[in-house]
Structure formats: C-alpha cells, structure tokens
Amino acid sequence: MDKKNIDWGNIGFGYIPTEQRYVSNFKDGAWDEGGMTEDANIVLNECAGVLQYAQTIFEGMKAYTTEDGRTVIFRPDLNAARMVDSAKRLEMPPFPAERFIDAIDQLVKANEAYVPPYGSGASLYIRPYMFGTNSVIGVKPADEYQFRAFVTPVGPYFKGGAKPLTIKVSDFDRAAPHGTGHIKAGLNYAMSLHAIVTAHAEGYDENMYLDAATRTNVEETGGANFLFVTKDNKIVTPKSDSILPSITRRSLLYVAEHYLGLEVEERVVPFEEVKDFAECGLCGTAAVISPVGKVVDHGNEICFPSGMDEMGPVIKKLYDTLTGIQMGHLEAPEGWIYEVK
Ligand SMILES: *Cc1c(COP(=O)(O)O)cnc(C)c1O
C-alpha cells in the first residue's frame, strides 16, 4: 500500500479530510446495512434532535503501523462497549458493538494510505460518532439517527519531548453526581469550553476539576483522567461515578500491575493529598500520558518532585511500556491489539 505524501512528523492535531468515511442510518427501529461514502458533509433538517437538544455521542481511538508493518488498532472493543453505554444514557439506539468493529475495520482499510508509517510518531485518529437526525421540537429522544466514523492523520503528540503541564484547580464543575460525566457526549465538552478558554487565557494548560458535590476530591480534566504516583511508587487514580472511564487509564493500571509489578489503587483522592504525590500524569488516547509538573489552587502552587523538565521516572516507565505494547515491541495482553487485514 502506497502511503500519501504527507510530512507525517509535522501535521499536528487538526482535521485533514480523507476520501472515505463510514455511515449507517437508524430508521423505523433498525440500523441499515451501512457502508463507505466520499461525502464529508451532512445535510440535516433545521429541527434535527442533535441541533435542538444535543443528542450526540462520540468515541476517539487510533490506528497505527507496527514495527513489522501491520496496521493495528488499540482495544477497539472497549470503545465499542463504551459507545453502547453512552447511547443508552442519552436514550439513543446503541450501534451494536460487533458492527462498530466492522465499521472501523472497513474505514481504516479504505483509508490505509493515510495510516502513518512506523517510526513517524504520527497515527490515524478515528472518530466514530452518532446523533439524532429527525425533527424534534417537544423535548424527547429522536426516532432517527446517523452513525458515522471518519479518520484524520495526526502528528506526534510530543514534539521534541514531553513538557510537563501546569494546570489549575477550576472554579467550574465538569460533571454532577448522577449526571453524564461518565459517558462520552458532546454536551460534556460544550460546557467545558468556557472553563478551558479561561484557563488558557490565564496561562494554564488544563483544568483540574473537583467533585461537584463537595469540591474536595479530584475528578479529571476536560478530556483526560488523572494518574498519580506516590512517593513509595504506588499508582493511584481517582474513583468516581462522574469520571469518564478512560481506556488509556484502565490499560495503564493493568500495565503497572502486571508488567511493572506496581501496586495500584482506584479510590477517592482528596485534593488535600495531591501535594504528597511524587508524580502526576493525564491519561487519554491523544497523548497516552502527559506529565503534570505543577497544580495551582488559587495561587497556592503544588510542584511535583518530578519537576518541569521531563516526565517523572514511573510515568516514563508506564508510557514506554504501554507504547511498547502498542507498537509491537512488547507482547500485548490477549485481545489488546486488533489487526486490520
Ligand atoms: C475520551 C475522554 C478521556 C480519555 O479516554 P481514552 O479512552 O483514554 O481516550 C478522558 N476524559 C474524558 C472526559 C474523555 O472524554
């Protein structure tokens, strides 16, 4: 397969349209057969459910080339399952998990020329999503939906090394108890935009959200889960029903325990405790782990001993091990690597 002539190392994270995307429609109680289309545009009625009441969910994952030249996707079964959970919470008809995998497989095959070559540091970002399409004016779920998935090549997340982030404790809340924080829905992002624009304007890279009920416990950022390392090398991650269950974070915990022999704890993490940790990182598909160097709580600075120059040693080990599994340098646990043939 000839690859596109793209400067893979310098493309950044933006939308670069490719020729093919996948689409399937839900009507009269059933999903149609679905297939590939070259049409990147969607024409909707002015009263479509998604436009009026934000009935839309999405997923994010990556395809890449391993050292031995295979095109693979990391744990797409978990994205499929999470999208089913998201759909149920917003009263949308789930796109069946096995159809999700088939759609992603067709999509990546059709865009094989855009899967960046091994060693470029770039990857092919996959964005599945679905939304209510028919007209809805009284508040209720739509009856008709579209599932779509497109791909866009993205550059290496860390150009010239991973620079630790500075984050602020936000005065805004991300998700309410018993709300929708645990599903991957556009609505969770719409309301975070003001908070992130504000944080950026103040010179911070990200927001740390605390639990909305008591504002005493760590939740997550707008789009990544926290992982902390204690001074005696335990891995700690916050537990809460309003955190989005990151596939990267779940995979890193497994790696910590089974590959690195570290103790792991998923539990409530009081903000009070953050100053005692040795390292901090943000987990998500985009970067795997971004190191955090400093957390600022209303002028009060918490500086992790790992500093502002590089990843801390344990986070670095976790990063190297998980990316090693993804790239095929290390043996993966059963079922983690899906090969597109
Ligand atoms: C997608 C997302 C993450 C990261 O999840 P991954 O499955 O690791 O990509 C974390 N937090 C939020 C709010 C998200 O939407």
Ligand as a Chemical Component Dictionary entry (heavy atoms), coordinates in Angstrom:
data_LIG
# 
_chem_comp.id                   LIG 
_chem_comp.type                 NON-POLYMER 
_chem_comp.pdbx_formal_charge   0 
_chem_comp.three_letter_code    LIG 
# 
loop_
_chem_comp_atom.comp_id 
_chem_comp_atom.atom_id 
_chem_comp_atom.alt_atom_id 
_chem_comp_atom.type_symbol 
_chem_comp_atom.charge 
_chem_comp_atom.model_Cartn_x 
_chem_comp_atom.model_Cartn_y 
_chem_comp_atom.model_Cartn_z 
_chem_comp_atom.pdbx_ordinal 
LIG C1 C1 C 0 -12.192 10.488 25.990 1  
LIG C2 C2 C 0 -12.001 11.034 27.353 2  
LIG C3 C3 C 0 -10.940 10.613 28.177 3  
LIG C4 C4 C 0 -9.856  9.680  27.715 4  
LIG O1 O1 O 0 -10.332 8.402  27.393 5  
LIG P1 P1 P 0 -9.472  7.419  26.481 6  
LIG O2 O2 O 0 -10.397 6.264  26.281 7  
LIG O3 O3 O 0 -8.269  7.037  27.235 8  
LIG O4 O4 O 0 -9.143  8.152  25.231 9  
LIG C5 C5 C 0 -10.895 11.118 29.470 10 
LIG N1 N1 N 0 -11.793 12.003 29.927 11 
LIG C6 C6 C 0 -12.813 12.438 29.153 12 
LIG C7 C7 C 0 -13.774 13.427 29.716 13 
LIG C8 C8 C 0 -12.954 11.969 27.840 14 
LIG O5 O5 O 0 -13.960 12.415 27.087 15 
# 
loop_
_chem_comp_bond.comp_id 
_chem_comp_bond.atom_id_1 
_chem_comp_bond.atom_id_2 
_chem_comp_bond.value_order 
_chem_comp_bond.pdbx_ordinal 
LIG C1 C2 SING 1  
LIG C2 C3 SING 2  
LIG C2 C8 DOUB 3  
LIG C3 C4 SING 4  
LIG C3 C5 DOUB 5  
LIG C4 O1 SING 6  
LIG O1 P1 SING 7  
LIG P1 O2 DOUB 8  
LIG P1 O3 SING 9  
LIG P1 O4 SING 10 
LIG C5 N1 SING 11 
LIG N1 C6 DOUB 12 
LIG C6 C7 SING 13 
LIG C6 C8 SING 14 
LIG C8 O5 SING 15 
# 
